[in-house]
Amino acid sequence: MTIKRGESWGRQVPRPDQLRFLDTDAALAAALAEMSERPVAVGGGDLARTIGVSPDVGRDQFNELPIDLIEVRLDGGTVRLVCAHVAVRSPWWRGSWWFGPLMLVMNAEFLGRWKVTERGHPNDGRVEVLRCDKTMSFRQRVAARRRLPTGGHLPHPAIESRSISQGEWSYASPQVVVLDGRKVGRFSKVNVVVRPDAATIYG
């Protein structure tokens, strides 16, 4: 069951046999998509930072944690699984992060050094969506970006923030899509569905 506000999350267990450590969000998502019985631990990445994992990989006790995954369809294609975040932005020749529409779909709190959201939790059955309208100016984006490392967002009518369990967005021209820090191409339609309690990880 997904976690509710104020509830404890996961349990402490002895170190599982054949525990595999994965240091990036993309590697973790790929391993979970394999549906292997071999247990996986988060050793790095934005989901690991959100969870607050210990750097001691040799310890005898681990937290066993259920997490949600994000199912992503791009232009109606095959489902791809994401564990931390989805980013949609303009191609570099149209302004990349600085001009045009921008969207972040967050199952983790962090995107690199940016603290994008404080409300999200990797096992609450929802994701946090932050969208910047294409009308938001370069100067306003720079001001908002400066506040992201501390989790502070600049209130602006061109910034939308909400929690969802599923969503679909269409764009007039193909946008760059980045899944768990890995660029996968340019697409015009993005569909996401949260899969609650989809996987178990150790941290």
KENURO-147020 format. One record per atom (N, C-alpha, C): x, y, z; residue in three letters. Coordinates in pm, whole numbers, padded with zeros to 5 digits, always signed. Each point is the difference from the previous one (the first is absolute). Example, Ala and Ser with C-alpha at 12.3 -4.5 7.8 and 13.67 -1.06 7.14 Angstrom:
<sites>
+01319-00569+00780ALA;-00089+00119+00000ALA;+00090+00120+00000ALA;-00035+00105-00072SER;+00082+00119+00006SER;-00077+00109+00073SER;
</sites>
This chain:
<sites>
+00084-00120+00000MET;-00084+00120+00000MET;+00087+00125+00000MET;-00043+00102-00073THR;+00076+00124-00001THR;-00006+00068+00136THR;+00102+00082+00025ILE;+00011+00065+00131ILE;-00096+00118+00010ILE;-00048+00024+00121LYS;-00082+00118+00029LYS;+00078+00090+00094LYS;-00037+00128+00001ARG;+00072+00098+00082ARG;+00007-00045+00146ARG;+00120+00003+00058GLY;+00019-00035+00140GLY;+00030-00146+00024GLY;-00016-00085-00102GLU;+00026-00142+00018GLU;+00150-00030-00019GLU;+00046-00107+00066SER;+00138-00044-00021SER;+00008-00070-00136SER;+00120-00001-00056TRP;+00018-00054-00134TRP;+00106-00109+00002TRP;-00035-00118-00049GLY;+00093-00110-00010GLY;+00033-00065+00133GLY;+00101-00085-00002ARG;+00042-00071+00121ARG;+00148-00033-00012ARG;+00063-00020+00115GLN;+00141-00036+00001GLN;+00012-00152-00004GLN;+00089-00048-00089VAL;+00016-00145-00019VAL;+00149-00033-00010VAL;+00037-00128+00023PRO;+00138-00040-00023PRO;+00037+00017-00148PRO;+00127+00019-00025ARG;+00048+00019-00138ARG;-00043-00118-00087ARG;-00073+00025-00110PRO;-00043-00110-00087PRO;+00120-00063-00072PRO;-00013-00128-00032ASP;+00103-00069-00078ASP;+00003+00057-00142ASP;+00119+00004-00058GLN;+00021+00044-00139GLN;-00051+00142-00025GLN;+00010+00083+00100LEU;-00048+00138-00014LEU;+00085+00074-00103LEU;-00067+00063-00094ARG;+00068+00072-00108ARG;-00014+00151+00022ARG;+00111+00073-00002PHE;-00002+00145+00020PHE;+00002+00071-00136PHE;-00088+00098-00015LEU;-00010+00076-00124LEU;+00016+00148+00032LEU;+00086+00067-00075ASP;+00042+00136+00036ASP;-00070+00111-00077ASP;-00088-00033-00093THR;-00074+00103-00073THR;-00147-00035-00003THR;-00083+00102-00018ASP;-00144-00024-00010ASP;-00034-00082-00123ASP;+00066+00027-00112ALA;-00027-00073-00123ALA;+00034-00148+00015ALA;+00113-00030+00065ALA;+00038-00140+00022ALA;-00098-00070+00093ALA;-00048+00071+00102LEU;-00098-00058+00091LEU;-00130-00031-00073LEU;-00048+00094-00080ALA;-00125-00021-00074ALA;+00013-00118-00097ALA;+00115-00010-00066ALA;+00022-00111-00094ALA;-00001-00134+00072ALA;+00064-00006+00117ALA;+00003-00124+00077ALA;-00140-00038+00048ALA;-00078+00098+00045LEU;-00135-00029+00047LEU;-00090-00043-00115LEU;+00024+00052-00120ALA;-00079-00038-00116ALA;+00024-00145-00040ALA;+00117-00053+00035GLU;+00032-00139-00033GLU;-00083-00100+00080GLU;-00059+00047+00111MET;-00081-00086+00088MET;+00081-00118+00052MET;+00129+00020+00022SER;+00087-00104+00052SER;-00029-00023+00148SER;+00024-00121+00048GLU;-00018-00029+00142GLU;+00120+00047+00083GLU;+00107+00038-00067ARG;+00117+00046+00074ARG;-00029+00138+00059ARG;+00019+00019+00132PRO;-00032+00129+00064PRO;+00096+00110-00043PRO;-00052+00123-00004VAL;+00082+00114-00041VAL;+00001+00106+00110VAL;+00115+00065+00014ALA;+00016+00108+00097ALA;+00039+00127-00073ALA;-00046+00113+00050VAL;+00036+00129-00060VAL;+00130+00049+00063VAL;+00100+00018-00084GLY;+00129+00047+00049GLY;+00030+00143-00038GLY;-00082+00057-00089GLY;+00020+00136-00045GLY;-00116+00045-00086GLY;+00001+00126-00039GLY;-00107+00055-00082GLY;-00098+00083+00082GLY;-00097+00057-00068ASP;-00094+00091+00066ASP;-00099-00072+00090ASP;-00038-00124-00035LEU;-00088-00075+00089LEU;+00074-00036+00129LEU;+00127-00037-00012ALA;+00081-00031+00118ALA;+00011+00122+00092ALA;+00018+00117-00060ARG;+00010+00123+00080ARG;-00134+00030+00068ARG;-00108-00025-00069THR;-00133+00022+00058THR;-00022-00091+00121THR;+00038-00126-00015ILE;-00019-00098+00107ILE;+00096+00026+00116ILE;+00121+00050-00033GLY;+00100+00024+00103GLY;+00075-00127+00036GLY;+00051-00071-00102VAL;+00066-00128+00024VAL;+00137+00020+00064VAL;+00041-00100+00076SER;+00132+00001+00062SER;+00106-00035-00104SER;+00116+00065+00003PRO;+00108-00034-00094PRO;+00071-00131+00035PRO;-00030-00058+00115ASP;+00066-00123+00046ASP;-00063-00121-00069ASP;+00061-00046-00109VAL;-00056-00113-00075VAL;+00028-00134+00067VAL;+00089-00002+00099GLY;+00034-00126+00066GLY;-00081-00030+00125GLY;-00098+00082+00030ARG;-00075-00018+00125ARG;-00088-00125-00005ARG;-00040-00047+00119ASP;-00078-00123+00012ASP;-00150+00023-00005ASP;-00045+00122+00025GLN;-00143+00031+00003GLN;-00033+00103-00109GLN;-00114-00022-00065PHE;-00046+00091-00104PHE;-00147+00032+00020PHE;-00042+00113-00052ASN;-00142+00033-00004ASN;-00061-00059-00127ASN;-00104-00080+00019GLU;-00075-00055-00113GLU;-00117+00093-00028GLU;-00003+00057-00120LEU;-00091+00110-00030LEU;-00083-00028-00125LEU;-00132-00001+00010PRO;-00082-00005-00120PRO;+00000+00137-00068PRO;+00005+00002-00132ILE;-00005+00127-00072ILE;-00097-00009-00117ILE;-00048+00116-00041ASP;-00079+00010-00122ASP;+00095+00015-00119ASP;-00048-00039-00116LEU;+00071+00027-00125LEU;-00092+00080-00092LEU;+00059+00068-00096ILE;-00077+00076-00098ILE;+00005-00073-00134ILE;-00118-00033-00053GLU;-00010-00052-00136GLU;-00006+00119-00096GLU;+00088+00001-00098VAL;+00006+00110-00095VAL;-00020-00054-00142VAL;-00093+00060-00072ARG;-00017-00027-00143ARG;+00031+00128-00076ARG;+00081-00013-00102LEU;+00041+00115-00082LEU;-00051-00020-00142LEU;-00084+00091-00045ASP;-00065-00011-00132ASP;-00071-00133-00016ASP;-00059-00050+00108GLY;-00077-00123-00005GLY;+00082-00127-00012GLY;+00130+00008+00024GLY;+00087-00116-00015GLY;-00002-00093+00120GLY;+00104-00081+00010THR;+00013-00099+00106THR;+00014+00067+00136THR;-00055-00065+00103VAL;+00012+00052+00136VAL;+00146-00006+00045VAL;+00046+00109+00058ARG;+00133+00006+00062ARG;-00020+00028+00149ARG;+00080-00065+00084LEU;-00011+00019+00144LEU;+00103+00100+00049LEU;-00046+00090+00087VAL;+00084+00105+00056VAL;-00012-00005+00151VAL;+00112+00018+00072CYS;-00006-00005+00146CYS;+00010+00137+00065CYS;+00067+00098-00063ALA;+00025+00128+00066ALA;-00072+00118-00065ALA;+00020+00022-00131HIS;-00059+00119-00061HIS;-00003-00007-00152HIS;-00091+00081-00054VAL;-00014+00022-00144VAL;+00018+00150-00024VAL;+00084+00037-00095ALA;+00018+00141-00037ALA;-00034+00017-00147ALA;-00076+00104-00030VAL;-00037+00032-00139VAL;+00039+00146-00024VAL;+00080+00023-00103ARG;+00049+00136-00027ARG;+00016+00021-00150ARG;+00025+00124-00037SER;+00024+00033-00140SER;+00136-00053-00045SER;+00017-00029-00131PRO;+00133-00032-00052PRO;+00095+00118+00022PRO;+00129-00026-00001TRP;+00098+00105+00032TRP;-00010+00118-00096TRP;-00033-00026-00128TRP;-00007+00111-00096TRP;-00125+00086+00018TRP;-00091-00046+00089ARG;-00118+00080+00032ARG;+00002+00050+00144ARG;+00114-00015+00065GLY;+00013+00059+00133GLY;+00022-00096+00113GLY;-00011-00132-00025SER;+00023-00100+00104SER;-00084+00030+00125SER;+00065+00015+00116TRP;-00072+00027+00125TRP;-00047+00145+00010TRP;+00053+00087-00084TRP;-00013+00144+00024TRP;-00113+00067-00078TRP;-00051-00065-00103PHE;-00110+00055-00078PHE;-00095-00114-00038PHE;-00126+00035-00023GLY;-00097-00100-00039GLY;-00058-00074+00119GLY;-00088-00098-00025PRO;-00062-00075+00110PRO;+00102-00087+00072PRO;-00023-00019+00129LEU;+00086-00085+00083LEU;-00087-00073+00099LEU;+00022-00131+00015MET;-00079-00078+00096MET;+00090-00100+00072MET;-00019-00012+00131LEU;+00067-00100+00082LEU;-00106-00083+00070LEU;+00009-00132-00012VAL;-00089-00093+00069VAL;+00086-00074+00101VAL;-00027+00021+00130MET;+00093-00042+00104MET;-00057-00110+00090MET;+00073-00114+00004ASN;-00025-00102+00102ASN;+00104+00014+00111ASN;+00107+00073-00029ALA;+00104+00035+00098ALA;-00011+00149+00031ALA;+00068+00044+00105GLU;+00001+00142+00034GLU;+00100+00078-00085GLU;+00106-00069-00045PHE;+00114+00069-00059PHE;+00016-00032-00148PHE;+00052+00097-00074LEU;+00047-00017-00136LEU;+00141+00060-00004LEU;+00101-00087+00012GLY;+00136+00049+00014GLY;+00013+00080+00129GLY;+00053+00121-00010ARG;+00016+00083+00119ARG;-00126+00080+00032ARG;-00102-00010-00083TRP;-00124+00074+00023TRP;-00094-00077+00091TRP;-00052+00065+00101LYS;-00108-00056+00080LYS;-00131+00050-00058LYS;-00063-00084-00080VAL;-00116+00042-00078VAL;-00126+00004+00083VAL;-00017-00097+00091THR;-00123-00007+00077THR;+00026-00051+00140THR;-00080+00045+00095GLU;+00007-00052+00137GLU;-00123-00083+00033GLU;-00102+00007-00084ARG;-00126-00070+00030ARG;+00003-00146-00040ARG;+00084-00034-00097GLY;-00003-00133-00057GLY;+00059-00107+00091GLY;-00040-00123-00026HIS;+00053-00117+00070HIS;-00001-00115-00100HIS;+00105-00083-00005PRO;+00008-00107-00100PRO;-00102-00112+00019PRO;-00085+00010+00102ASN;-00097-00108+00023ASN;-00135+00055+00046ASN;-00040+00116-00054ASP;-00130+00057+00038ASP;-00106-00015-00109ASP;+00035-00075-00107GLY;-00098-00024-00106GLY;-00020+00116-00095GLY;+00085+00102+00011ARG;-00014+00119-00085ARG;+00138+00052-00040ARG;+00001+00087-00099VAL;+00122+00072-00037VAL;-00028+00149+00005VAL;+00106+00078+00019GLU;-00012+00146+00000GLU;+00040+00052-00138GLU;-00084+00086-00055VAL;+00024+00056-00133VAL;+00026+00150+00013VAL;+00113+00043-00055LEU;+00034+00142-00006LEU;+00010+00039-00147LEU;-00082+00097-00041ARG;-00001+00042-00141ARG;+00026+00150-00010ARG;+00089+00035-00092CYS;+00025+00141-00032CYS;-00059+00027-00138CYS;-00086+00099-00008ASP;-00060+00037-00128ASP;+00106+00061-00092ASP;-00022-00014-00129LYS;+00096+00053-00097LYS;+00014+00152+00008LYS;-00098+00066+00062THR;+00007+00146+00012THR;+00096+00047+00109THR;+00047-00090+00085MET;+00091+00040+00108MET;+00133+00044-00058MET;+00045+00119+00040SER;+00119+00059-00060SER;+00129-00065+00051SER;+00109+00027-00072PHE;+00132-00049+00039PHE;+00037+00050+00139PHE;-00020+00129+00025ARG;+00036+00058+00130ARG;-00078-00065+00113ARG;-00128-00025-00021GLN;-00083-00063+00103GLN;+00044-00143+00027GLN;+00043-00070-00104ARG;+00048-00138+00017ARG;+00132-00003+00076ARG;+00085+00096-00027VAL;+00127+00009+00074VAL;-00028+00022+00148VAL;-00094+00089+00032ALA;-00035+00027+00140ALA;-00057-00124+00067ALA;-00086-00073-00071ALA;-00058-00122+00056ALA;+00107-00107+00020ALA;+00092-00012-00095ARG;+00105-00101+00008ARG;+00091+00023+00120ARG;+00027+00126+00032ARG;+00087+00031+00113ARG;-00059-00048+00132ARG;-00132-00010+00007ARG;-00065-00041+00124ARG;-00020-00151+00010ARG;+00016-00070-00112LEU;-00026-00144+00001LEU;+00093-00081+00091LEU;+00130+00032+00013PRO;+00085-00081+00089PRO;-00050-00007+00144PRO;-00075+00097+00046THR;-00051+00000+00137THR;-00145-00044+00009THR;-00060-00033-00115GLY;-00141-00037+00001GLY;-00093+00118-00004GLY;+00052+00121-00017GLY;-00084+00119-00007GLY;-00041+00029-00143GLY;-00129+00017-00022HIS;-00049+00029-00134HIS;-00048+00144-00007HIS;+00026+00061-00113LEU;-00042+00137-00021LEU;-00145+00001-00046LEU;-00094+00053+00079PRO;-00140+00003-00043PRO;-00014+00079-00130PRO;-00068-00059-00095HIS;-00016+00067-00129HIS;-00121-00061-00070HIS;-00082+00083-00065PRO;-00119-00054-00067PRO;+00032-00096-00113PRO;+00125+00001-00050ALA;+00038-00091-00108ALA;+00052-00133+00052ALA;+00006-00019+00133ILE;+00044-00126+00060ILE;-00120-00071+00062ILE;-00021-00124-00041GLU;-00110-00081+00054GLU;+00060-00118+00076GLU;-00052-00027+00118SER;+00047-00113+00081SER;-00120-00076+00053SER;-00002-00133-00021ARG;-00112-00080+00050ARG;+00041-00145+00016ARG;-00083-00076+00073SER;+00020-00144+00020SER;-00099-00076-00087SER;+00047-00106-00065ILE;-00087-00079-00086ILE;+00034-00149+00013ILE;-00092-00085-00041SER;+00028-00143-00011SER;+00013-00042-00147SER;-00047+00084-00091GLN;+00019-00023-00143GLN;-00020+00131-00075GLN;+00058+00009-00118GLY;-00014+00122-00078GLY;+00049-00019-00142GLY;-00045+00086-00088GLU;+00042-00004-00140GLU;+00017+00142-00051GLU;+00107+00024-00076TRP;+00030+00132-00053TRP;+00039-00012-00146TRP;-00048+00094-00080SER;+00033+00004-00143SER;+00068+00133-00031SER;+00094-00004-00095TYR;+00078+00118-00036TYR;-00010+00024-00151TYR;+00004+00125-00038ALA;-00013+00037-00141ALA;+00120-00048-00082ALA;+00117-00008+00064SER;+00121-00050-00066SER;+00069-00097+00095SER;+00078-00095-00053PRO;+00065-00099+00086PRO;+00092+00065+00104PRO;-00010-00051+00123GLN;+00081+00048+00112GLN;+00100-00107+00042GLN;+00110+00044+00057VAL;+00099-00094+00054VAL;-00055-00061+00128VAL;+00007-00133+00009VAL;-00048-00071+00119VAL;+00119-00069+00066VAL;+00013+00021+00131VAL;+00109-00057+00079VAL;-00061-00084+00111VAL;+00030-00130+00002LEU;-00055-00092+00099LEU;+00109-00041+00097LEU;-00016+00031+00127ASP;+00100-00035+00102ASP;+00140+00046-00040ASP;+00008+00122-00056GLY;+00129+00057-00036GLY;+00056-00045-00132GLY;-00078-00078-00075ARG;+00048-00055-00127ARG;-00087+00052-00114ARG;+00061+00071-00095LYS;-00077+00054-00113LYS;-00039-00114-00093LYS;-00131-00007-00033VAL;-00049-00112-00081VAL;-00051+00043-00136VAL;+00000+00130-00030GLY;-00043+00045-00131GLY;-00096+00117+00009GLY;-00064+00031-00116ARG;-00097+00110-00005ARG;-00137-00056-00036ARG;-00101+00048+00073PHE;-00135-00053-00015PHE;-00103+00112+00015PHE;-00119-00024-00055SER;-00106+00101+00005SER;-00108-00031+00103SER;-00007-00125+00045LYS;-00102-00037+00098LYS;+00064-00080+00113LYS;-00030+00039+00123VAL;+00055-00066+00119VAL;-00115-00043+00089VAL;-00004-00129+00032ASN;-00103-00053+00089ASN;+00067-00067+00118ASN;-00044+00032+00123VAL;+00056-00063+00119VAL;-00111-00058+00087VAL;+00027-00115+00058VAL;-00091-00066+00095VAL;+00084-00050+00116VAL;-00040+00030+00122VAL;+00072-00048+00118VAL;-00043-00143+00030VAL;+00098-00089+00018ARG;-00027-00137+00043ARG;+00035-00010+00149ARG;-00100+00005+00087PRO;+00027-00004+00145PRO;+00062-00133+00042PRO;+00091+00006+00096ASP;+00061-00121+00056ASP;+00054-00093-00108ASP;+00058+00056-00104ALA;+00041-00080-00115ALA;+00128-00078+00022ALA;+00082+00042+00096ALA;+00130-00064+00020ALA;+00043+00013+00145ALA;+00100-00081+00035THR;+00063+00008+00132THR;+00149+00022-00018THR;+00053+00096+00073ILE;+00143+00028-00005ILE;+00056-00002+00142ILE;+00133+00003+00009TYR;+00066+00000+00130TYR;+00094+00121+00007TYR;-00001+00064+00118GLY;+00081+00120+00013GLY;+00047+00021+00144GLY;
</sites>
